Amino acid sequence: MTIDLLYFAGIREAIGRDGESVAPPEGVRTIADLVEWLAARGGGYAEALADRRRIRAAIGDRFADLGSDISGATEIALFPPVTGG
């Protein structure tokens, strides 16, 4: 399964890219699993994804929590909490 990942704000800055296509291993079934797998890459990924409490996600155009199942997902966005202003 290939998933298009989109990174926003501080996550994008730490990773150094605004997105990529990935094929996670079979054991990656939730957004939390995906974040763990990405963070294990080290470097900017580990930095950007270190504080799981500050990560928000969307599958397609719908907000999702870290426990959400990603099977069948084609696009996932990761971003910090959104503030108004």
HTML snippet that shows the backbone in 3Dmol.js (N, CA, C, O; Angstrom):
<script src="https://3Dmol.org/build/3Dmol-min.js"></script>
<div id="view" style="width:600px;height:400px;position:relative"></div>
<script>
const pdb = `
ATOM      1  N   MET A   1       0.849  -1.171   0.000  1.00  0.00           N
ATOM      2  CA  MET A   1       0.000   0.000   0.000  1.00  0.00           C
ATOM      3  C   MET A   1       0.894   1.233   0.000  1.00  0.00           C
ATOM      4  O   MET A   1       1.778   1.362   0.848  1.00  0.00           O
ATOM      5  N   THR A   2       0.673   2.122  -0.928  1.00  0.00           N
ATOM      6  CA  THR A   2       1.402   3.391  -0.992  1.00  0.00           C
ATOM      7  C   THR A   2       0.483   4.495  -0.489  1.00  0.00           C
ATOM      8  O   THR A   2      -0.681   4.587  -0.880  1.00  0.00           O
ATOM      9  N   ILE A   3       1.032   5.329   0.388  1.00  0.00           N
ATOM     10  CA  ILE A   3       0.278   6.434   0.968  1.00  0.00           C
ATOM     11  C   ILE A   3       1.020   7.733   0.670  1.00  0.00           C
ATOM     12  O   ILE A   3       2.235   7.821   0.845  1.00  0.00           O
ATOM     13  N   ASP A   4       0.277   8.733   0.220  1.00  0.00           N
ATOM     14  CA  ASP A   4       0.838  10.066   0.054  1.00  0.00           C
ATOM     15  C   ASP A   4       0.735  10.776   1.394  1.00  0.00           C
ATOM     16  O   ASP A   4      -0.363  10.972   1.916  1.00  0.00           O
ATOM     17  N   LEU A   5       1.876  11.162   1.948  1.00  0.00           N
ATOM     18  CA  LEU A   5       1.913  11.883   3.208  1.00  0.00           C
ATOM     19  C   LEU A   5       2.110  13.361   2.934  1.00  0.00           C
ATOM     20  O   LEU A   5       2.899  13.741   2.068  1.00  0.00           O
ATOM     21  N   LEU A   6       1.396  14.188   3.669  1.00  0.00           N
ATOM     22  CA  LEU A   6       1.524  15.634   3.587  1.00  0.00           C
ATOM     23  C   LEU A   6       1.949  16.133   4.956  1.00  0.00           C
ATOM     24  O   LEU A   6       1.361  15.742   5.964  1.00  0.00           O
ATOM     25  N   TYR A   7       2.964  16.992   5.009  1.00  0.00           N
ATOM     26  CA  TYR A   7       3.464  17.542   6.262  1.00  0.00           C
ATOM     27  C   TYR A   7       3.225  19.042   6.273  1.00  0.00           C
ATOM     28  O   TYR A   7       3.424  19.720   5.264  1.00  0.00           O
ATOM     29  N   PHE A   8       2.798  19.555   7.418  1.00  0.00           N
ATOM     30  CA  PHE A   8       2.486  20.978   7.525  1.00  0.00           C
ATOM     31  C   PHE A   8       3.190  21.622   8.708  1.00  0.00           C
ATOM     32  O   PHE A   8       3.520  20.966   9.696  1.00  0.00           O
ATOM     33  N   ALA A   9       3.412  22.925   8.582  1.00  0.00           N
ATOM     34  CA  ALA A   9       3.942  23.800   9.636  1.00  0.00           C
ATOM     35  C   ALA A   9       5.245  23.252  10.208  1.00  0.00           C
ATOM     36  O   ALA A   9       6.154  22.915   9.449  1.00  0.00           O
ATOM     37  N   GLY A  10       5.353  23.158  11.532  1.00  0.00           N
ATOM     38  CA  GLY A  10       6.588  22.741  12.176  1.00  0.00           C
ATOM     39  C   GLY A  10       7.036  21.344  11.797  1.00  0.00           C
ATOM     40  O   GLY A  10       8.234  21.065  11.776  1.00  0.00           O
ATOM     41  N   ILE A  11       6.101  20.467  11.498  1.00  0.00           N
ATOM     42  CA  ILE A  11       6.465  19.116  11.066  1.00  0.00           C
ATOM     43  C   ILE A  11       7.174  19.194   9.714  1.00  0.00           C
ATOM     44  O   ILE A  11       8.206  18.554   9.512  1.00  0.00           O
ATOM     45  N   ARG A  12       6.630  19.964   8.811  1.00  0.00           N
ATOM     46  CA  ARG A  12       7.248  20.150   7.494  1.00  0.00           C
ATOM     47  C   ARG A  12       8.646  20.754   7.629  1.00  0.00           C
ATOM     48  O   ARG A  12       9.587  20.324   6.962  1.00  0.00           O
ATOM     49  N   GLU A  13       8.764  21.744   8.490  1.00  0.00           N
ATOM     50  CA  GLU A  13      10.058  22.407   8.671  1.00  0.00           C
ATOM     51  C   GLU A  13      11.111  21.457   9.237  1.00  0.00           C
ATOM     52  O   GLU A  13      12.252  21.451   8.775  1.00  0.00           O
ATOM     53  N   ALA A  14      10.739  20.657  10.231  1.00  0.00           N
ATOM     54  CA  ALA A  14      11.704  19.742  10.854  1.00  0.00           C
ATOM     55  C   ALA A  14      12.119  18.620   9.903  1.00  0.00           C
ATOM     56  O   ALA A  14      13.284  18.226   9.868  1.00  0.00           O
ATOM     57  N   ILE A  15      11.159  18.111   9.134  1.00  0.00           N
ATOM     58  CA  ILE A  15      11.457  17.018   8.202  1.00  0.00           C
ATOM     59  C   ILE A  15      12.178  17.544   6.963  1.00  0.00           C
ATOM     60  O   ILE A  15      13.001  16.846   6.371  1.00  0.00           O
ATOM     61  N   GLY A  16      11.861  18.778   6.576  1.00  0.00           N
ATOM     62  CA  GLY A  16      12.520  19.376   5.426  1.00  0.00           C
ATOM     63  C   GLY A  16      11.855  19.082   4.100  1.00  0.00           C
ATOM     64  O   GLY A  16      12.467  19.212   3.040  1.00  0.00           O
ATOM     65  N   ARG A  17      10.606  18.688   4.167  1.00  0.00           N
ATOM     66  CA  ARG A  17       9.843  18.449   2.928  1.00  0.00           C
ATOM     67  C   ARG A  17       8.363  18.594   3.247  1.00  0.00           C
ATOM     68  O   ARG A  17       7.943  18.464   4.397  1.00  0.00           O
ATOM     69  N   ASP A  18       7.575  18.868   2.202  1.00  0.00           N
ATOM     70  CA  ASP A  18       6.144  19.050   2.433  1.00  0.00           C
ATOM     71  C   ASP A  18       5.337  17.795   2.207  1.00  0.00           C
ATOM     72  O   ASP A  18       4.131  17.781   2.451  1.00  0.00           O
ATOM     73  N   GLY A  19       5.982  16.740   1.745  1.00  0.00           N
ATOM     74  CA  GLY A  19       5.269  15.482   1.561  1.00  0.00           C
ATOM     75  C   GLY A  19       6.132  14.441   0.904  1.00  0.00           C
ATOM     76  O   GLY A  19       7.247  14.720   0.463  1.00  0.00           O
ATOM     77  N   GLU A  20       5.608  13.235   0.844  1.00  0.00           N
ATOM     78  CA  GLU A  20       6.290  12.127   0.193  1.00  0.00           C
ATOM     79  C   GLU A  20       5.311  10.968   0.047  1.00  0.00           C
ATOM     80  O   GLU A  20       4.268  10.937   0.700  1.00  0.00           O
ATOM     81  N   SER A  21       5.650  10.037  -0.794  1.00  0.00           N
ATOM     82  CA  SER A  21       4.885   8.794  -0.930  1.00  0.00           C
ATOM     83  C   SER A  21       5.676   7.693  -0.234  1.00  0.00           C
ATOM     84  O   SER A  21       6.880   7.546  -0.444  1.00  0.00           O
ATOM     85  N   VAL A  22       4.975   6.920   0.601  1.00  0.00           N
ATOM     86  CA  VAL A  22       5.630   5.850   1.348  1.00  0.00           C
ATOM     87  C   VAL A  22       4.828   4.562   1.220  1.00  0.00           C
ATOM     88  O   VAL A  22       3.629   4.573   0.939  1.00  0.00           O
ATOM     89  N   ALA A  23       5.521   3.464   1.431  1.00  0.00           N
ATOM     90  CA  ALA A  23       4.884   2.147   1.485  1.00  0.00           C
ATOM     91  C   ALA A  23       5.255   1.538   2.834  1.00  0.00           C
ATOM     92  O   ALA A  23       6.255   0.828   2.941  1.00  0.00           O
ATOM     93  N   PRO A  24       4.445   1.816   3.872  1.00  0.00           N
ATOM     94  CA  PRO A  24       4.775   1.328   5.205  1.00  0.00           C
ATOM     95  C   PRO A  24       4.743  -0.199   5.268  1.00  0.00           C
ATOM     96  O   PRO A  24       4.040  -0.845   4.491  1.00  0.00           O
ATOM     97  N   PRO A  25       5.511  -0.770   6.200  1.00  0.00           N
ATOM     98  CA  PRO A  25       5.472  -2.222   6.360  1.00  0.00           C
ATOM     99  C   PRO A  25       4.100  -2.689   6.826  1.00  0.00           C
ATOM    100  O   PRO A  25       3.297  -1.896   7.317  1.00  0.00           O
ATOM    101  N   GLU A  26       3.846  -3.956   6.670  1.00  0.00           N
ATOM    102  CA  GLU A  26       2.525  -4.514   6.954  1.00  0.00           C
ATOM    103  C   GLU A  26       2.042  -4.270   8.378  1.00  0.00           C
ATOM    104  O   GLU A  26       0.836  -4.137   8.589  1.00  0.00           O
ATOM    105  N   GLY A  27       2.927  -4.206   9.353  1.00  0.00           N
ATOM    106  CA  GLY A  27       2.525  -4.006  10.748  1.00  0.00           C
ATOM    107  C   GLY A  27       2.036  -2.612  11.071  1.00  0.00           C
ATOM    108  O   GLY A  27       1.545  -2.374  12.175  1.00  0.00           O
ATOM    109  N   VAL A  28       2.156  -1.689  10.140  1.00  0.00           N
ATOM    110  CA  VAL A  28       1.705  -0.308  10.347  1.00  0.00           C
ATOM    111  C   VAL A  28       0.231  -0.248   9.986  1.00  0.00           C
ATOM    112  O   VAL A  28      -0.139  -0.261   8.812  1.00  0.00           O
ATOM    113  N   ARG A  29      -0.611  -0.182  11.029  1.00  0.00           N
ATOM    114  CA  ARG A  29      -2.058  -0.265  10.808  1.00  0.00           C
ATOM    115  C   ARG A  29      -2.838   0.973  11.247  1.00  0.00           C
ATOM    116  O   ARG A  29      -3.979   1.176  10.831  1.00  0.00           O
ATOM    117  N   THR A  30      -2.210   1.801  12.094  1.00  0.00           N
ATOM    118  CA  THR A  30      -2.881   2.998  12.595  1.00  0.00           C
ATOM    119  C   THR A  30      -1.989   4.214  12.341  1.00  0.00           C
ATOM    120  O   THR A  30      -0.826   4.086  11.959  1.00  0.00           O
ATOM    121  N   ILE A  31      -2.557   5.379  12.562  1.00  0.00           N
ATOM    122  CA  ILE A  31      -1.749   6.583  12.429  1.00  0.00           C
ATOM    123  C   ILE A  31      -0.620   6.555  13.463  1.00  0.00           C
ATOM    124  O   ILE A  31       0.499   6.969  13.158  1.00  0.00           O
ATOM    125  N   ALA A  32      -0.893   6.077  14.671  1.00  0.00           N
ATOM    126  CA  ALA A  32       0.156   5.978  15.697  1.00  0.00           C
ATOM    127  C   ALA A  32       1.291   5.078  15.220  1.00  0.00           C
ATOM    128  O   ALA A  32       2.463   5.403  15.411  1.00  0.00           O
ATOM    129  N   ASP A  33       0.950   3.947  14.599  1.00  0.00           N
ATOM    130  CA  ASP A  33       1.982   3.054  14.053  1.00  0.00           C
ATOM    131  C   ASP A  33       2.794   3.770  12.979  1.00  0.00           C
ATOM    132  O   ASP A  33       4.017   3.646  12.925  1.00  0.00           O
ATOM    133  N   LEU A  34       2.106   4.515  12.132  1.00  0.00           N
ATOM    134  CA  LEU A  34       2.772   5.246  11.058  1.00  0.00           C
ATOM    135  C   LEU A  34       3.735   6.278  11.631  1.00  0.00           C
ATOM    136  O   LEU A  34       4.864   6.405  11.158  1.00  0.00           O
ATOM    137  N   VAL A  35       3.297   7.011  12.640  1.00  0.00           N
ATOM    138  CA  VAL A  35       4.140   8.021  13.267  1.00  0.00           C
ATOM    139  C   VAL A  35       5.365   7.362  13.896  1.00  0.00           C
ATOM    140  O   VAL A  35       6.477   7.874  13.765  1.00  0.00           O
ATOM    141  N   GLU A  36       5.176   6.248  14.567  1.00  0.00           N
ATOM    142  CA  GLU A  36       6.311   5.518  15.169  1.00  0.00           C
ATOM    143  C   GLU A  36       7.299   5.075  14.089  1.00  0.00           C
ATOM    144  O   GLU A  36       8.510   5.228  14.245  1.00  0.00           O
ATOM    145  N   TRP A  37       6.776   4.534  13.010  1.00  0.00           N
ATOM    146  CA  TRP A  37       7.619   4.068  11.908  1.00  0.00           C
ATOM    147  C   TRP A  37       8.405   5.223  11.291  1.00  0.00           C
ATOM    148  O   TRP A  37       9.596   5.096  11.009  1.00  0.00           O
ATOM    149  N   LEU A  38       7.725   6.344  11.088  1.00  0.00           N
ATOM    150  CA  LEU A  38       8.405   7.510  10.523  1.00  0.00           C
ATOM    151  C   LEU A  38       9.458   8.051  11.491  1.00  0.00           C
ATOM    152  O   LEU A  38      10.573   8.362  11.072  1.00  0.00           O
ATOM    153  N   ALA A  39       9.125   8.167  12.767  1.00  0.00           N
ATOM    154  CA  ALA A  39      10.061   8.699  13.758  1.00  0.00           C
ATOM    155  C   ALA A  39      11.318   7.838  13.853  1.00  0.00           C
ATOM    156  O   ALA A  39      12.402   8.348  14.134  1.00  0.00           O
ATOM    157  N   ALA A  40      11.173   6.541  13.620  1.00  0.00           N
ATOM    158  CA  ALA A  40      12.317   5.625  13.685  1.00  0.00           C
ATOM    159  C   ALA A  40      13.330   5.911  12.573  1.00  0.00           C
ATOM    160  O   ALA A  40      14.451   5.403  12.621  1.00  0.00           O
ATOM    161  N   ARG A  41      12.958   6.708  11.580  1.00  0.00           N
ATOM    162  CA  ARG A  41      13.892   7.092  10.528  1.00  0.00           C
ATOM    163  C   ARG A  41      14.985   7.999  11.077  1.00  0.00           C
ATOM    164  O   ARG A  41      16.044   8.149  10.468  1.00  0.00           O
ATOM    165  N   GLY A  42      14.716   8.609  12.246  1.00  0.00           N
ATOM    166  CA  GLY A  42      15.702   9.484  12.876  1.00  0.00           C
ATOM    167  C   GLY A  42      15.697  10.878  12.291  1.00  0.00           C
ATOM    168  O   GLY A  42      14.793  11.250  11.542  1.00  0.00           O
ATOM    169  N   GLY A  43      16.709  11.642  12.637  1.00  0.00           N
ATOM    170  CA  GLY A  43      16.877  13.001  12.124  1.00  0.00           C
ATOM    171  C   GLY A  43      15.657  13.870  12.326  1.00  0.00           C
ATOM    172  O   GLY A  43      15.068  13.891  13.407  1.00  0.00           O
ATOM    173  N   GLY A  44      15.281  14.587  11.283  1.00  0.00           N
ATOM    174  CA  GLY A  44      14.142  15.487  11.335  1.00  0.00           C
ATOM    175  C   GLY A  44      12.834  14.788  11.636  1.00  0.00           C
ATOM    176  O   GLY A  44      11.945  15.372  12.256  1.00  0.00           O
ATOM    177  N   TYR A  45      12.706  13.537  11.203  1.00  0.00           N
ATOM    178  CA  TYR A  45      11.481  12.782  11.503  1.00  0.00           C
ATOM    179  C   TYR A  45      11.337  12.589  13.005  1.00  0.00           C
ATOM    180  O   TYR A  45      10.270  12.833  13.568  1.00  0.00           O
ATOM    181  N   ALA A  46      12.414  12.148  13.656  1.00  0.00           N
ATOM    182  CA  ALA A  46      12.377  11.918  15.103  1.00  0.00           C
ATOM    183  C   ALA A  46      12.067  13.223  15.840  1.00  0.00           C
ATOM    184  O   ALA A  46      11.285  13.239  16.791  1.00  0.00           O
ATOM    185  N   GLU A  47      12.683  14.303  15.393  1.00  0.00           N
ATOM    186  CA  GLU A  47      12.449  15.612  16.013  1.00  0.00           C
ATOM    187  C   GLU A  47      11.000  16.057  15.830  1.00  0.00           C
ATOM    188  O   GLU A  47      10.343  16.452  16.793  1.00  0.00           O
ATOM    189  N   ALA A  48      10.509  15.995  14.613  1.00  0.00           N
ATOM    190  CA  ALA A  48       9.161  16.478  14.297  1.00  0.00           C
ATOM    191  C   ALA A  48       8.073  15.670  14.984  1.00  0.00           C
ATOM    192  O   ALA A  48       7.016  16.208  15.312  1.00  0.00           O
ATOM    193  N   LEU A  49       8.318  14.391  15.204  1.00  0.00           N
ATOM    194  CA  LEU A  49       7.271  13.494  15.693  1.00  0.00           C
ATOM    195  C   LEU A  49       7.505  13.032  17.132  1.00  0.00           C
ATOM    196  O   LEU A  49       6.864  12.089  17.597  1.00  0.00           O
ATOM    197  N   ALA A  50       8.422  13.697  17.832  1.00  0.00           N
ATOM    198  CA  ALA A  50       8.792  13.280  19.186  1.00  0.00           C
ATOM    199  C   ALA A  50       7.648  13.405  20.188  1.00  0.00           C
ATOM    200  O   ALA A  50       7.456  12.510  21.012  1.00  0.00           O
ATOM    201  N   ASP A  51       6.903  14.472  20.135  1.00  0.00           N
ATOM    202  CA  ASP A  51       5.826  14.701  21.099  1.00  0.00           C
ATOM    203  C   ASP A  51       4.494  14.321  20.460  1.00  0.00           C
ATOM    204  O   ASP A  51       3.852  15.133  19.792  1.00  0.00           O
ATOM    205  N   ARG A  52       4.100  13.091  20.675  1.00  0.00           N
ATOM    206  CA  ARG A  52       2.879  12.571  20.034  1.00  0.00           C
ATOM    207  C   ARG A  52       1.629  13.362  20.429  1.00  0.00           C
ATOM    208  O   ARG A  52       0.649  13.380  19.684  1.00  0.00           O
ATOM    209  N   ARG A  53       1.656  14.008  21.579  1.00  0.00           N
ATOM    210  CA  ARG A  53       0.495  14.793  22.016  1.00  0.00           C
ATOM    211  C   ARG A  53       0.282  16.013  21.134  1.00  0.00           C
ATOM    212  O   ARG A  53      -0.806  16.590  21.120  1.00  0.00           O
ATOM    213  N   ARG A  54       1.306  16.405  20.406  1.00  0.00           N
ATOM    214  CA  ARG A  54       1.224  17.605  19.575  1.00  0.00           C
ATOM    215  C   ARG A  54       1.066  17.288  18.089  1.00  0.00           C
ATOM    216  O   ARG A  54       1.307  18.144  17.238  1.00  0.00           O
ATOM    217  N   ILE A  55       0.667  16.078  17.787  1.00  0.00           N
ATOM    218  CA  ILE A  55       0.483  15.689  16.387  1.00  0.00           C
ATOM    219  C   ILE A  55      -1.003  15.533  16.101  1.00  0.00           C
ATOM    220  O   ILE A  55      -1.725  14.858  16.836  1.00  0.00           O
ATOM    221  N   ARG A  56      -1.435  16.149  15.053  1.00  0.00           N
ATOM    222  CA  ARG A  56      -2.801  15.991  14.561  1.00  0.00           C
ATOM    223  C   ARG A  56      -2.700  15.342  13.193  1.00  0.00           C
ATOM    224  O   ARG A  56      -1.667  15.419  12.527  1.00  0.00           O
ATOM    225  N   ALA A  57      -3.785  14.702  12.785  1.00  0.00           N
ATOM    226  CA  ALA A  57      -3.755  13.985  11.507  1.00  0.00           C
ATOM    227  C   ALA A  57      -5.099  14.072  10.811  1.00  0.00           C
ATOM    228  O   ALA A  57      -6.136  14.325  11.425  1.00  0.00           O
ATOM    229  N   ALA A  58      -5.041  13.853   9.516  1.00  0.00           N
ATOM    230  CA  ALA A  58      -6.252  13.726   8.710  1.00  0.00           C
ATOM    231  C   ALA A  58      -6.015  12.607   7.708  1.00  0.00           C
ATOM    232  O   ALA A  58      -4.935  12.477   7.132  1.00  0.00           O
ATOM    233  N   ILE A  59      -7.035  11.819   7.521  1.00  0.00           N
ATOM    234  CA  ILE A  59      -7.027  10.790   6.481  1.00  0.00           C
ATOM    235  C   ILE A  59      -7.934  11.328   5.387  1.00  0.00           C
ATOM    236  O   ILE A  59      -9.135  11.511   5.588  1.00  0.00           O
ATOM    237  N   GLY A  60      -7.344  11.576   4.233  1.00  0.00           N
ATOM    238  CA  GLY A  60      -8.106  12.261   3.188  1.00  0.00           C
ATOM    239  C   GLY A  60      -8.459  13.646   3.692  1.00  0.00           C
ATOM    240  O   GLY A  60      -7.575  14.413   4.074  1.00  0.00           O
ATOM    241  N   ASP A  61      -9.735  13.973   3.696  1.00  0.00           N
ATOM    242  CA  ASP A  61     -10.150  15.302   4.153  1.00  0.00           C
ATOM    243  C   ASP A  61     -10.842  15.260   5.514  1.00  0.00           C
ATOM    244  O   ASP A  61     -11.566  16.190   5.869  1.00  0.00           O
ATOM    245  N   ARG A  62     -10.620  14.176   6.283  1.00  0.00           N
ATOM    246  CA  ARG A  62     -11.275  14.052   7.593  1.00  0.00           C
ATOM    247  C   ARG A  62     -10.254  13.937   8.709  1.00  0.00           C
ATOM    248  O   ARG A  62      -9.301  13.163   8.626  1.00  0.00           O
ATOM    249  N   PHE A  63     -10.473  14.730   9.764  1.00  0.00           N
ATOM    250  CA  PHE A  63      -9.603  14.629  10.925  1.00  0.00           C
ATOM    251  C   PHE A  63      -9.682  13.218  11.492  1.00  0.00           C
ATOM    252  O   PHE A  63     -10.730  12.574  11.449  1.00  0.00           O
ATOM    253  N   ALA A  64      -8.560  12.752  12.023  1.00  0.00           N
ATOM    254  CA  ALA A  64      -8.484  11.403  12.565  1.00  0.00           C
ATOM    255  C   ALA A  64      -7.603  11.409  13.808  1.00  0.00           C
ATOM    256  O   ALA A  64      -6.672  12.208  13.914  1.00  0.00           O
ATOM    257  N   ASP A  65      -7.900  10.514  14.749  1.00  0.00           N
ATOM    258  CA  ASP A  65      -7.032  10.431  15.919  1.00  0.00           C
ATOM    259  C   ASP A  65      -5.919   9.426  15.649  1.00  0.00           C
ATOM    260  O   ASP A  65      -5.946   8.708  14.649  1.00  0.00           O
ATOM    261  N   LEU A  66      -4.948   9.382  16.543  1.00  0.00           N
ATOM    262  CA  LEU A  66      -3.780   8.534  16.322  1.00  0.00           C
ATOM    263  C   LEU A  66      -4.129   7.049  16.287  1.00  0.00           C
ATOM    264  O   LEU A  66      -3.371   6.256  15.730  1.00  0.00           O
ATOM    265  N   GLY A  67      -5.244   6.665  16.863  1.00  0.00           N
ATOM    266  CA  GLY A  67      -5.655   5.263  16.846  1.00  0.00           C
ATOM    267  C   GLY A  67      -6.422   4.865  15.595  1.00  0.00           C
ATOM    268  O   GLY A  67      -6.816   3.707  15.457  1.00  0.00           O
ATOM    269  N   SER A  68      -6.638   5.798  14.687  1.00  0.00           N
ATOM    270  CA  SER A  68      -7.430   5.518  13.482  1.00  0.00           C
ATOM    271  C   SER A  68      -6.734   4.526  12.554  1.00  0.00           C
ATOM    272  O   SER A  68      -5.525   4.597  12.337  1.00  0.00           O
ATOM    273  N   ASP A  69      -7.512   3.617  12.022  1.00  0.00           N
ATOM    274  CA  ASP A  69      -7.044   2.611  11.069  1.00  0.00           C
ATOM    275  C   ASP A  69      -6.704   3.281   9.739  1.00  0.00           C
ATOM    276  O   ASP A  69      -7.484   4.088   9.232  1.00  0.00           O
ATOM    277  N   ILE A  70      -5.559   2.954   9.182  1.00  0.00           N
ATOM    278  CA  ILE A  70      -5.150   3.571   7.913  1.00  0.00           C
ATOM    279  C   ILE A  70      -5.294   2.631   6.723  1.00  0.00           C
ATOM    280  O   ILE A  70      -4.895   2.979   5.611  1.00  0.00           O
ATOM    281  N   SER A  71      -5.858   1.445   6.939  1.00  0.00           N
ATOM    282  CA  SER A  71      -6.002   0.542   5.794  1.00  0.00           C
ATOM    283  C   SER A  71      -6.874   1.205   4.734  1.00  0.00           C
ATOM    284  O   SER A  71      -7.942   1.737   5.038  1.00  0.00           O
ATOM    285  N   GLY A  72      -6.425   1.169   3.530  1.00  0.00           N
ATOM    286  CA  GLY A  72      -7.145   1.782   2.420  1.00  0.00           C
ATOM    287  C   GLY A  72      -6.889   3.270   2.251  1.00  0.00           C
ATOM    288  O   GLY A  72      -7.373   3.867   1.290  1.00  0.00           O
ATOM    289  N   ALA A  73      -6.142   3.883   3.160  1.00  0.00           N
ATOM    290  CA  ALA A  73      -5.871   5.317   3.049  1.00  0.00           C
ATOM    291  C   ALA A  73      -4.928   5.577   1.878  1.00  0.00           C
ATOM    292  O   ALA A  73      -3.977   4.826   1.656  1.00  0.00           O
ATOM    293  N   THR A  74      -5.197   6.634   1.140  1.00  0.00           N
ATOM    294  CA  THR A  74      -4.320   7.018   0.041  1.00  0.00           C
ATOM    295  C   THR A  74      -3.588   8.321   0.344  1.00  0.00           C
ATOM    296  O   THR A  74      -2.563   8.620  -0.268  1.00  0.00           O
ATOM    297  N   GLU A  75      -4.124   9.104   1.302  1.00  0.00           N
ATOM    298  CA  GLU A  75      -3.494  10.370   1.670  1.00  0.00           C
ATOM    299  C   GLU A  75      -3.683  10.614   3.165  1.00  0.00           C
ATOM    300  O   GLU A  75      -4.793  10.526   3.689  1.00  0.00           O
ATOM    301  N   ILE A  76      -2.579  10.922   3.836  1.00  0.00           N
ATOM    302  CA  ILE A  76      -2.619  11.248   5.259  1.00  0.00           C
ATOM    303  C   ILE A  76      -1.819  12.523   5.471  1.00  0.00           C
ATOM    304  O   ILE A  76      -0.698  12.658   4.980  1.00  0.00           O
ATOM    305  N   ALA A  77      -2.408  13.450   6.206  1.00  0.00           N
ATOM    306  CA  ALA A  77      -1.730  14.703   6.544  1.00  0.00           C
ATOM    307  C   ALA A  77      -1.358  14.680   8.017  1.00  0.00           C
ATOM    308  O   ALA A  77      -2.139  14.238   8.858  1.00  0.00           O
ATOM    309  N   LEU A  78      -0.157  15.160   8.322  1.00  0.00           N
ATOM    310  CA  LEU A  78       0.302  15.296   9.701  1.00  0.00           C
ATOM    311  C   LEU A  78       0.628  16.758   9.951  1.00  0.00           C
ATOM    312  O   LEU A  78       1.306  17.395   9.145  1.00  0.00           O
ATOM    313  N   PHE A  79       0.144  17.293  11.074  1.00  0.00           N
ATOM    314  CA  PHE A  79       0.326  18.701  11.367  1.00  0.00           C
ATOM    315  C   PHE A  79       0.240  18.942  12.875  1.00  0.00           C
ATOM    316  O   PHE A  79      -0.321  18.123  13.604  1.00  0.00           O
ATOM    317  N   PRO A  80       0.791  20.056  13.339  1.00  0.00           N
ATOM    318  CA  PRO A  80       0.666  20.406  14.757  1.00  0.00           C
ATOM    319  C   PRO A  80      -0.744  20.922  15.037  1.00  0.00           C
ATOM    320  O   PRO A  80      -1.513  21.164  14.107  1.00  0.00           O
ATOM    321  N   PRO A  81      -1.090  21.093  16.327  1.00  0.00           N
ATOM    322  CA  PRO A  81      -2.404  21.641  16.626  1.00  0.00           C
ATOM    323  C   PRO A  81      -2.615  22.980  15.922  1.00  0.00           C
ATOM    324  O   PRO A  81      -1.683  23.774  15.789  1.00  0.00           O
ATOM    325  N   VAL A  82      -3.814  23.216  15.486  1.00  0.00           N
ATOM    326  CA  VAL A  82      -4.158  24.437  14.770  1.00  0.00           C
ATOM    327  C   VAL A  82      -4.659  25.460  15.782  1.00  0.00           C
ATOM    328  O   VAL A  82      -5.480  25.144  16.643  1.00  0.00           O
ATOM    329  N   THR A  83      -4.162  26.676  15.672  1.00  0.00           N
ATOM    330  CA  THR A  83      -4.639  27.747  16.547  1.00  0.00           C
ATOM    331  C   THR A  83      -5.288  28.831  15.706  1.00  0.00           C
ATOM    332  O   THR A  83      -4.922  29.044  14.550  1.00  0.00           O
ATOM    333  N   GLY A  84      -6.226  29.490  16.281  1.00  0.00           N
ATOM    334  CA  GLY A  84      -6.913  30.570  15.573  1.00  0.00           C
ATOM    335  C   GLY A  84      -6.241  31.900  15.819  1.00  0.00           C
ATOM    336  O   GLY A  84      -5.312  32.010  16.619  1.00  0.00           O
ATOM    337  N   GLY A  85      -6.716  32.893  15.129  1.00  0.00           N
ATOM    338  CA  GLY A  85      -6.121  34.192  15.406  1.00  0.00           C
ATOM    339  C   GLY A  85      -6.418  35.204  14.386  1.00  0.00           C
ATOM    340  O   GLY A  85      -5.974  36.346  14.501  1.00  0.00           O
TER     341      GLY A  85
END
`;
const viewer = $3Dmol.createViewer("view");
viewer.addModel(pdb, "pdb");
viewer.setStyle({}, {cartoon: {color: "spectrum"}});
viewer.zoomTo();
viewer.render();
</script>
